[in-house]
Amino acid sequence: MSRFREKILGAGPLSIVSSLISIVIGLLFGCALLFILKPAAAPHGIVSMLTAGFSAPEKFAKVLYQAAPLIMTGLSVGFAFKTGLFNIGASGQYTVGACLALICGIVLKMPWWAGLIASMIGGAVWGAFPGVLKAYFNVNEVITSIMFNWIGLFAVNLVLSNIPSVLANYYGAANADRTAALAAANKSAIIPNLGLDKVLNSNYMNISVFLAAILAIVMYIILNKTVFGYELKACGHNRNASIYAGINARRNIVLSMIISGALSGIAGGLYYLAGTGQYTIDKNLLQMGFNGIPVALLATSNPVGTIFTGMFISYIQVGGDAMQPEFAVENITVIVSVIIYLSAFALLMRNVISRPLLRRSGLKTAEEHEDDGRPSGGGLLPKSDSEGEVTGQ
């Protein structure tokens, strides 16, 4: 196969093209839905959705503010994907991380960086449970992580509702079902903005998005440039082969879920230590963890890619908010959800695009070899004209 074709079939270019196609399909579907719901208001709604994020500095600041936790939860899900695990428990890890960050900031009067460390530890611990159950008892991590989402939610609600000094009414506010505003409880717990709030004229702006981008780059280096990352990915590709090669698969499964959980926990800390959001004691799972799944899928689990896909999802959400009052909140939620989840078909689009390129290169997919009745080792295999002759190389 030529070097040119190798580059075309490589993970980088093909992933970018497939993600862009998925985004376009999602946007077109969302625009069509607008015309179905309200034909007269649809053009204004489409313009608002596509331009609101850049329409004013404060809007762009909100895009960056929401992008930081989205990047982290996407990074969490994508990291687990890379190691062969499906961490659908990011919401619970996010919630536990947020809880510990708020307790450190409001009750213990600790600075913001200590709150982020606490949120990382909380998420890591919550991620360790599904990891241990998977590694030592072969319990599917999807089932356990879903269960721990709800356990985490109600455990956090129980803890916060029984700590009076963490609630808003302790500081004179009317709400007893919300945590206190950090500006009133402990200003040192607010993530610094380094003057960026004045540049973009918004209290939403701080250094969270830069911290998230740095962590994404660190995760990329760990996965692709270290022996530890290679072992984690090897266990994900083939656990039995990894064990045969001398890799401790059980340890790596647990560590993978711990790291994944830690990233989701940090996301909770970044969101609630920004000083603009207050945790509400409610019976609904926080959606930020689930939104990390399409962020990871759209980035095809590339840590650096999650920076851009997290920004895109945040941009669409801000655009959706700008569509009011022409479209009700429920309509906006449906439209934004359609765009987000259709955008998550990047992996499927990648396979669709790659098939004609592979056939031109004289390669078959593993599924085609299985259809031929021959054993497949996975991935891409050269076509064979006879037992002793291989073509396409």
Buried (B, 14 or more C-beta within 10 A) or exposed (E): BEEEBEEBBEEEEBBBBBBBBBBEBBBEBBBEBBBEBBEEBBEBBBBBBBEBBEBBEBBBBBBBBBBBBBBBBBBBBBBBBBBBBBBBBBBBBBBBBBBBBBBBBBBEEBBBBBBBBBBBBBBBBBBBBBBBBBBEEEEEBBEBBBBBBBBBBEBBBEBBEEBEEBBBEBBEBEBEBBBBBBEEBBEBBBBBBEEBBEEBEBBBBBBBBEBBBEBBEEBBEBBBEEEEBBBBBBBBEBBEEBEEEEBBBBEBBBBBBBBBBBBBBBBBBBBBBBBBBBBBBEEEBBEBBBBBBBBBBBBBBBBBBBBBBBBBBBBBBBBBBBBEEBBEEEBBBBBBBBBBBBBBBBBEBBEEBBEEEBBEBBBBBBEBBEEEEEEBEEEBBBBBEEEEEEEBE
